[in-house]
Amino acid sequence: MKSLYKNDLFIYDDIFPHPISGFRYEEFKTLLNYFKESKIFVEPLSYPALKTDVKIHKTHIAELIAKFPKLKNKFLQENKFVNINTKLFYCVFLTNIFHNLDWLEKYKIPFIFTLYPGGGFQVEDLISDQKLHRVLASPQFRKVIVTQLFTKEYLIKNNFCEANKIEYVFGCVVPQLSLNTNVSSEKKYPNKETFDIVFCAAKYMPKGLDKGYDVFVELAHSLTQKYDFVRFHVIGGFDKEEIDVTLLDGKIKFYGYQKFDDLAAIYQQMDVIISPNKPFLYGKGAFDGFPLGTVIEAVLNNVVAIVTDNLNQNTVFDSGKEIIITNGDVSSIENEIIDLIENPEKLIDISQKGRSKFLEIYSNDYQMNPRIKLLSEEIKIK
């Protein structure tokens, strides 16, 4: 129901402040602090997908408030009075904006949203396209933030909305704590006896074909035949039962899902992260952003990223100097790793230049300032 009092900004989400979703944690925390008259309403609908009991949501809120007491009165609880009379509504992902569209139109609330890959958005998919058309044709739609050039071009090519309604901000928001990590070269090859390669991704399909987990395991089997000191690490939704790793016994370690603020301690021991993800395997039109958030966190900890970019989404990084882009097959990735093992000075150079560039691109100056400016302009118009 509506009240006489207007908030400047009303945020909705289905996960916040779950500690696994670092980009939401940082983005919404920043927005709630910046906009004094702001509120957030969370339905933890996606907790089961993260293998988390919905009851834990209240614990996560309490933990956030303990760290940031000023956010105490920002949360609107379920089954209580919800003030929707706001100047602007904001959320991330197609699923979330579509979920709220009816009441936004009913009460004539303007909205802006971020169209990240995933979250119900799949290119050339009938259901996804229907939802997009419905959302972007809404009289309450003001602007859409896109994080990939591929997404922007898709919206324009298919006449979903006019180009002046699209705000392109490459990448994603990253917890700023990640940018302040102290990285010791003593924990990196060749200053240690092992060369450590990590894979980090959530599991959405068997064998992790969409994320390239099958490629990672095949790569591990091949490299162990050549080097006795190479070790492999798996973070996320995969375990030793997913694909047979019996022959890698003693050389591979599984960590399961990790909180984003626990990743740094693991990544500081790593030398290379492999991300051979492929689009359109998880579902028709399903694709990942470039690079994955797990890759960002790794590079910020001086880990060299070997990744794929089948959709040519990279517009800011220099491949071969700041990041290594391959076609994703085992042979090409293995050749890159052998080159780094045999030429550790190259490993060090790319890791340092990569971290420097990522510090620039994933700073809040680069990521949050354009978002805040966009939201502020619409709030003033209202």
C-alpha positions as CSV (number, residue, x, y, z in Angstrom):
1,M,0.0,0.0,0.0
2,K,1.0,3.6,-0.5
3,S,1.8,6.2,2.1
4,L,2.1,10.0,2.0
5,Y,5.8,9.9,2.5
6,K,8.1,9.3,-0.5
7,N,11.4,7.5,-0.4
8,D,13.9,8.5,-3.0
9,L,14.9,5.0,-3.8
10,F,13.3,1.6,-3.3
11,I,15.5,-1.4,-3.9
12,Y,14.3,-5.0,-4.3
13,D,16.3,-8.2,-4.4
14,D,16.0,-12.0,-3.9
15,I,19.4,-12.8,-2.3
16,F,20.9,-9.7,-0.5
17,P,22.8,-9.8,1.9
18,H,23.9,-13.4,1.3
19,P,27.7,-13.3,1.6
20,I,28.2,-15.5,-1.5
21,S,26.8,-12.7,-3.7
22,G,29.6,-10.1,-3.3
23,F,28.5,-7.8,-6.1
24,R,25.0,-7.3,-4.6
25,Y,26.5,-6.9,-1.2
26,E,28.7,-4.0,-2.3
27,E,26.2,-2.4,-4.7
28,F,23.2,-2.3,-2.5
29,K,25.2,-1.4,0.6
30,T,26.7,1.6,-1.3
31,L,23.3,2.7,-2.7
32,L,21.6,2.5,0.7
33,N,24.4,4.5,2.3
34,Y,24.4,7.2,-0.5
35,F,20.7,7.7,-0.8
36,K,19.5,8.8,2.7
37,E,15.9,8.3,1.9
38,S,16.2,4.7,0.6
39,K,14.8,1.3,1.6
40,I,15.4,-2.3,0.5
41,F,12.9,-5.2,0.5
42,V,14.3,-8.7,0.1
43,E,12.4,-11.9,-0.6
44,P,15.1,-14.6,-0.2
45,L,13.6,-16.6,-3.1
46,S,17.0,-17.7,-4.5
47,Y,18.5,-18.9,-1.2
48,P,17.7,-22.6,-2.1
49,A,19.7,-22.2,-5.3
50,L,22.7,-21.4,-3.1
51,K,22.0,-24.4,-1.0
52,T,21.1,-22.1,1.9
53,D,18.1,-22.4,4.3
54,V,15.8,-19.4,3.8
55,K,15.7,-19.1,7.6
56,I,19.4,-18.0,7.5
57,H,18.4,-14.8,5.7
58,K,17.5,-13.1,9.0
59,T,21.0,-14.1,10.3
60,H,22.6,-12.5,7.2
61,I,20.7,-9.3,7.8
62,A,21.8,-9.2,11.4
63,E,25.4,-9.8,10.4
64,L,25.3,-6.9,7.9
65,I,23.7,-4.5,10.4
66,A,26.4,-5.5,13.0
67,K,29.0,-4.3,10.5
68,F,27.0,-1.3,9.2
69,P,24.7,-0.1,12.0
70,K,23.4,2.8,9.8
71,L,21.6,0.3,7.6
72,K,19.5,-1.0,10.5
73,N,16.4,0.9,9.4
74,K,16.9,0.4,5.7
75,F,15.3,-3.1,5.6
76,L,11.5,-3.6,5.1
77,Q,10.4,-6.9,6.5
78,E,7.9,-9.3,5.0
79,N,4.3,-9.3,6.3
80,K,4.6,-5.8,7.5
81,F,3.6,-2.4,6.1
82,V,5.7,-1.7,2.9
83,N,6.0,1.9,1.7
84,I,6.1,1.7,-2.1
85,N,5.5,5.3,-2.7
86,T,9.0,6.0,-3.9
87,K,10.5,8.3,-6.5
88,L,12.4,5.4,-8.1
89,F,12.5,1.6,-8.0
90,Y,15.7,-0.3,-8.7
91,C,16.8,-3.9,-8.9
92,V,19.1,-6.2,-10.8
93,F,18.3,-9.1,-13.2
94,L,15.3,-9.6,-15.6
95,T,13.6,-12.0,-13.3
96,N,13.4,-9.5,-10.4
97,I,12.1,-6.6,-12.5
98,F,9.5,-8.8,-14.2
99,H,8.4,-10.1,-10.8
100,N,7.6,-6.6,-9.6
101,L,6.3,-5.1,-12.8
102,D,2.6,-5.3,-12.2
103,W,2.6,-3.3,-9.0
104,L,5.1,-0.8,-10.4
105,E,2.7,0.0,-13.2
106,K,-0.3,0.0,-10.9
107,Y,1.2,2.6,-8.7
108,K,3.0,4.4,-11.5
109,I,6.5,4.0,-10.0
110,P,9.4,4.7,-12.4
111,F,12.1,2.1,-12.5
112,I,15.7,1.5,-13.6
113,F,17.3,-2.0,-13.5
114,T,20.5,-3.7,-14.4
115,L,20.3,-6.4,-17.0
116,Y,23.1,-8.7,-16.0
117,P,23.6,-12.0,-17.9
118,G,21.6,-14.8,-16.3
119,G,18.8,-14.1,-13.9
120,G,16.2,-15.0,-16.5
121,F,17.9,-13.2,-19.4
122,Q,18.8,-15.5,-22.3
123,V,19.3,-14.3,-25.9
124,E,17.1,-15.7,-28.7
125,D,14.9,-17.3,-26.0
126,L,11.1,-16.8,-26.5
127,I,10.2,-16.5,-22.8
128,S,13.1,-14.2,-22.0
129,D,12.4,-12.1,-25.0
130,Q,8.7,-11.8,-24.1
131,K,9.6,-10.7,-20.6
132,L,12.1,-8.2,-22.0
133,H,9.6,-6.7,-24.4
134,R,7.1,-6.4,-21.6
135,V,9.5,-4.7,-19.2
136,L,11.1,-2.4,-21.7
137,A,7.8,-1.3,-23.2
138,S,6.4,-0.4,-19.7
139,P,5.4,3.2,-19.3
140,Q,7.3,3.2,-16.0
141,F,10.6,2.1,-17.6
142,R,13.3,4.8,-17.6
143,K,16.7,3.2,-18.1
144,V,18.4,-0.1,-18.3
145,I,22.0,-0.6,-17.2
146,V,23.9,-3.2,-19.2
147,T,27.3,-4.6,-18.3
148,Q,28.3,-6.3,-21.5
149,L,28.5,-4.8,-25.0
150,F,26.9,-8.0,-26.3
151,T,23.8,-7.2,-24.3
152,K,23.6,-3.6,-25.5
153,E,23.9,-4.7,-29.1
154,Y,21.3,-7.4,-28.6
155,L,18.8,-4.9,-27.2
156,I,19.4,-2.4,-30.1
157,K,19.5,-5.0,-32.9
158,N,16.1,-6.5,-31.8
159,N,14.4,-3.2,-31.2
160,F,13.8,-3.8,-27.5
161,C,14.4,-0.2,-26.6
162,E,16.1,3.0,-27.9
163,A,19.8,3.3,-27.5
164,N,19.4,6.4,-25.3
165,K,17.6,4.3,-22.8
166,I,20.7,2.0,-22.3
167,E,23.5,2.8,-19.9
168,Y,26.6,0.7,-20.6
169,V,29.0,0.1,-17.7
170,F,31.4,-2.7,-18.4
171,G,31.9,-5.4,-15.7
172,C,30.2,-5.6,-12.4
173,V,30.4,-4.2,-8.9
174,V,33.0,-5.7,-6.6
175,P,33.4,-5.6,-2.8
176,Q,35.9,-2.8,-2.3
177,L,37.6,-4.8,0.4
178,S,38.9,-7.0,-2.4
179,L,40.8,-4.0,-3.8
180,N,42.8,-3.5,-0.6
181,T,44.3,-7.0,-0.4
182,N,47.9,-7.2,0.5
183,V,49.5,-9.8,-1.8
184,S,52.8,-11.4,-0.9
185,S,55.1,-12.7,-3.7
186,E,56.4,-15.3,-1.3
187,K,53.1,-17.2,-1.8
188,K,53.5,-17.3,-5.6
189,Y,55.5,-19.4,-8.0
190,P,58.5,-19.6,-8.4
191,N,58.9,-18.6,-4.7
192,K,57.2,-21.8,-3.6
193,E,57.6,-25.5,-4.6
194,T,54.2,-25.9,-6.2
195,F,52.4,-24.3,-9.2
196,D,48.8,-23.9,-8.2
197,I,45.9,-23.8,-10.6
198,V,42.4,-23.0,-9.4
199,F,38.9,-23.3,-10.9
200,C,35.9,-21.5,-9.3
201,A,32.3,-21.6,-10.4
202,A,28.8,-22.5,-9.3
203,K,27.3,-25.7,-10.5
204,Y,24.3,-25.3,-12.8
205,M,24.5,-28.5,-14.9
206,P,26.1,-31.9,-14.8
207,K,29.9,-31.9,-15.1
208,G,29.8,-28.1,-15.2
209,L,30.0,-28.1,-19.0
210,D,28.8,-24.5,-19.1
211,K,31.6,-23.3,-16.8
212,G,34.3,-25.6,-18.4
213,Y,34.8,-27.9,-15.3
214,D,35.2,-30.9,-17.7
215,V,38.0,-29.0,-19.5
216,F,39.7,-28.2,-16.2
217,V,39.7,-31.9,-15.1
218,E,41.1,-33.0,-18.5
219,L,43.7,-30.3,-18.3
220,A,44.7,-31.5,-14.8
221,H,45.2,-35.1,-16.0
222,S,47.3,-33.9,-18.9
223,L,49.5,-31.5,-16.9
224,T,50.2,-34.1,-14.1
225,Q,51.9,-36.2,-16.8
226,K,54.3,-33.4,-17.5
227,Y,54.9,-31.8,-14.1
228,D,54.9,-33.4,-10.7
229,F,54.7,-30.1,-8.8
230,V,51.5,-28.7,-10.3
231,R,48.4,-28.7,-8.0
232,F,44.8,-28.2,-8.7
233,H,42.0,-26.5,-6.6
234,V,38.3,-26.4,-7.1
235,I,36.0,-23.8,-5.4
236,G,32.2,-23.9,-5.9
237,G,29.6,-26.5,-6.5
238,F,31.8,-29.5,-7.6
239,D,33.3,-32.4,-5.7
240,K,35.4,-35.5,-6.5
241,E,32.2,-37.4,-7.5
242,E,31.3,-35.0,-10.3
243,I,34.0,-36.3,-12.7
244,D,36.4,-39.1,-11.8
245,V,39.6,-37.6,-10.4
246,T,41.0,-40.8,-8.9
247,L,44.3,-40.4,-10.8
248,L,44.7,-36.9,-9.3
249,D,44.6,-38.1,-5.8
250,G,46.9,-36.0,-3.6
251,K,47.1,-33.3,-6.3
252,I,43.6,-31.9,-6.3
253,K,41.6,-30.2,-3.5
254,F,37.9,-29.3,-3.2
255,Y,36.7,-26.3,-1.1
256,G,33.0,-26.2,-1.8
257,Y,31.2,-22.9,-1.9
258,Q,32.9,-20.0,-0.1
259,K,31.9,-16.6,1.1
260,F,33.3,-13.9,-1.1
261,D,35.4,-12.5,1.8
262,D,37.0,-15.9,2.3
263,L,38.2,-16.2,-1.3
264,A,41.2,-13.9,-0.9
265,A,43.0,-16.3,1.6
266,I,42.7,-19.1,-1.0
267,Y,43.5,-17.1,-4.1
268,Q,46.7,-15.7,-2.5
269,Q,48.1,-19.2,-2.7
270,M,47.2,-19.6,-6.4
271,D,49.1,-18.8,-9.5
272,V,46.6,-19.2,-12.3
273,I,42.8,-19.4,-12.5
274,I,41.1,-21.2,-15.4
275,S,37.7,-20.1,-16.7
276,P,36.9,-21.9,-19.9
277,N,33.2,-21.2,-19.8
278,K,31.0,-21.5,-22.9
279,P,27.8,-19.8,-23.8
280,F,24.4,-21.4,-24.7
281,L,25.1,-24.8,-23.0
282,Y,23.2,-24.3,-19.8
283,G,20.1,-23.2,-21.8
284,K,19.3,-21.7,-25.2
285,G,20.7,-18.2,-25.1
286,A,22.3,-18.5,-21.7
287,F,25.6,-16.8,-21.3
288,D,28.0,-15.5,-18.7
289,G,29.4,-12.0,-18.2
290,F,33.1,-11.4,-19.0
291,P,35.0,-12.1,-16.9
292,L,33.3,-14.1,-14.2
293,G,33.2,-12.5,-10.8
294,T,35.3,-15.4,-9.4
295,V,38.0,-14.4,-11.9
296,I,37.9,-10.8,-10.9
297,E,38.5,-11.7,-7.2
298,A,41.4,-14.0,-8.3
299,V,43.2,-11.3,-10.5
300,L,42.9,-8.8,-7.6
301,N,45.0,-11.3,-5.7
302,N,47.7,-11.4,-8.3
303,V,46.4,-14.6,-10.0
304,V,46.8,-14.8,-13.8
305,A,43.5,-15.5,-15.5
306,I,43.2,-17.8,-18.5
307,V,39.7,-17.3,-19.9
308,T,37.5,-17.6,-22.9
309,D,35.5,-14.8,-24.6
310,N,33.4,-16.5,-27.3
311,L,31.1,-13.6,-27.6
312,N,33.8,-10.9,-27.8
313,Q,32.6,-9.2,-24.7
314,N,36.1,-7.9,-23.7
315,T,36.4,-4.2,-24.3
316,V,38.9,-3.1,-21.7
317,F,41.6,-5.7,-21.1
318,D,44.8,-6.3,-23.2
319,S,45.0,-10.1,-23.8
320,G,48.5,-11.5,-23.3
321,K,49.5,-8.6,-21.0
322,E,46.7,-8.2,-18.4
323,I,44.7,-11.4,-19.0
324,I,45.1,-14.4,-21.3
325,I,42.1,-15.2,-23.6
326,T,42.1,-18.6,-25.3
327,N,39.5,-20.5,-27.4
328,G,39.0,-22.8,-24.4
329,D,40.3,-26.1,-25.5
330,V,42.6,-28.1,-23.4
331,S,45.6,-27.9,-25.7
332,S,45.6,-24.1,-26.0
333,I,45.2,-23.6,-22.2
334,E,47.9,-26.1,-21.5
335,N,50.3,-24.4,-23.9
336,E,49.7,-21.1,-22.0
337,I,50.3,-22.7,-18.6
338,I,53.5,-24.4,-19.8
339,D,54.7,-21.0,-21.1
340,L,54.0,-19.5,-17.7
341,I,55.7,-22.3,-15.8
342,E,58.8,-22.2,-18.0
343,N,58.9,-18.4,-18.0
344,P,58.0,-17.3,-14.4
345,E,58.9,-13.7,-15.2
346,K,56.0,-13.6,-17.6
347,L,53.7,-15.0,-14.9
348,I,54.8,-12.3,-12.6
349,D,54.5,-9.5,-15.2
350,I,50.9,-10.5,-16.3
351,S,49.8,-10.9,-12.7
352,Q,51.0,-7.5,-11.7
353,K,49.6,-5.7,-14.8
354,G,46.4,-7.6,-14.6
355,R,45.9,-6.6,-11.0
356,S,46.7,-3.0,-11.7
357,K,44.1,-2.8,-14.6
358,F,41.4,-4.7,-12.5
359,L,41.9,-2.2,-9.6
360,E,41.0,0.5,-12.0
361,I,38.0,-1.2,-13.7
362,Y,36.4,-2.6,-10.6
363,S,36.8,0.5,-8.3
364,N,33.6,2.1,-7.1
365,D,34.7,5.2,-9.0
366,Y,34.4,3.2,-12.3
367,Q,31.5,1.0,-11.3
368,M,29.3,2.8,-8.8
369,N,29.6,6.4,-9.7
370,P,27.9,6.0,-13.1
371,R,25.1,4.1,-11.4
372,I,24.7,6.6,-8.7
373,K,24.6,9.5,-11.2
374,L,22.0,7.7,-13.3
375,L,19.7,7.0,-10.3
376,S,20.2,10.5,-8.9
377,E,19.3,12.2,-12.2
378,E,16.0,10.2,-12.4
379,I,15.2,10.9,-8.8
380,K,15.6,14.7,-9.4
381,I,13.4,14.5,-12.5
382,K,10.7,12.8,-10.5
